[in-house]
Structure formats: C-alpha cells, structure tokens
C-alpha cells in the first residue's frame, strides 16, 4: 500500500463514517419537532438547522468519493464541526445545555479533529 493510498483511504473512510453518522442522527429530527421540550418557538430555525446539517452530510459523501478533488473543502468541514461543538461545550460549562447536547457537541469536535488529521495526512497527495 502506497503512502498516498493509505492517506486517501483514511480520509475517505473518515468522511464516509461522518456522513453515515450524520444521516442517522439528523433525518429522524425532521419527525421530532413535536417532542421538543421546550417547544420550538421558531420552527423555521429548527428545520433550517436540520436541513443545512443534512446538506453538509452530502458534502462529506462528496469528499469521501474524491478526496483529492475536494481536499480544499476539508478546512471548511473542520469549521463546520467547530461551529456546533465549541458552542455546545461552552454552553454546557455555563450550565445552559444538558449532557446529551454536550455529548453531541463532543462528537462534532472529535470529527473536526479527524477531519483536520485527514487534511494534514493528504497534504503530500496534491500535485500543487
């Protein structure tokens, strides 16, 4: 197995795992609005968040299919994971969100680290 192939495989698997996890976690949320406590006061924000998060899962699938082509999107995907993970952590430390929200935020932070590793490991795989 070549150096390049191993790094491409790591990135492909990481992004495919993240996409599958994301679809499993996000799709059911379309059917859970009625069970939110407290109820959503702005359902358009709830559905907008879920929809946008699902779009990112499609980006993860795209990256997993062609890491070389979409490598420059990887730093943006790290930011996407930080955009929820860091606020979830900070809000938990401030006592404003529950442990389950913290857990999901920590998963996002972990995926962000894995994405950053994928970016670094594939840096020598590019022609430029």
N, C-alpha and C positions, 0 to 999 in steps of 0.2 A: 504494500500500500504506500503510495507516494505521500510526501509531506502535504502537498496541495490537496489531494483527495481526502486525506484524513480531516483536514480543517474544514473543507467544504461539507463533508459528511456531518461533522459536529454542528455546524451552522444549520444545515438542512433539518437535522433531527430536532434541534432546539426550537426552531421556528415552527415546525410541524406540530411538535408537542404543545407549544404555546397556543397555536391556533385551535387544536382539538380541545384543549382545556377551556379556552375562551368560549368556544361554541357551546360546550356542555354547561358552562356556568351562566352564560348570558341569554341563550334562547329561552329557557324557562322563565326568565324575568318578565318577558312580554305577557305572561299569564299570571303574574304575582302582584300586580299593582293593587288589587282589591284587598290583599292581605297585609299591606304595609301599615306599620304602627310607628309613628302616627301616619294617618293617611296622607298621600301626596297632595300638597296644595297646588302644585304646578305640574300636572301630569305630562305636559309637553316637555318639561325638563327631564323627567324620568325617562320617557320614551326616547327623547333625543340622546340622552346619555347611553342608553342600551343600544340604540341604533348605531351611534358613532363607534361605540366599542366593538360592535359586530363588524363594522367596516374595517377596523384595524385587524380583525382576525383574518379577513380576506388578504390584507397586505402581508400578514405573516405567512399565509399559504403561498403568495406570490414569491416572497423571499425564499421560502423553503424549496421552491421549484427551480430557482435560478439565482443562487447566492451571488455569483459573480456579477450578474447584470444589475441586481438591486442592492448591492453592497452599500452604496451611499445612502440608502434609506435606513440602514441599521442604527446610526446615531439618533435618528428621529424616533425610532421604536424604543430606544432607551429612554428618551424624554417622555414618550407616551406612558411608559411604566412608572416613571418618577412622578408624573402628573397626578396619579391617584395614590401611589404608595407612600410618598412623603407626606401629603396632607393627612392620610389615614393615620400614619404614625404620630404626627404632631397632634392631631385631634384626640387621639387616644391618650397621649401623655397629658393633655389638658382636661381629660375626663369628659370629652364631648361625644365620643363614639364608643360602641361596645367592642368586646373582644372579637366577635365574628368579623366585624368591619376591619379591625386591626389585622386579623389573620389573612383576609383577602388582600389587604394592603401589603403585608409582608411577602405574600406570594408574588405580587406585582414587582416588589423591589428585588426579589430573588431572580425573577425572569429578566428584569433590567440588567442585573449583573451578568447573567448568562448571555444576554444579547451583546453586552459590552465585550465579553470574552470572545464571542463569535466575531465581532468586528476586528478585534486585535489579532485573532488567530488567522483571519483571512487577508490581512494586510499585504502579505507577500504573494498572494494569489492573483493580484491585479497586475495588468500589463503597464499601467501608468504609475 
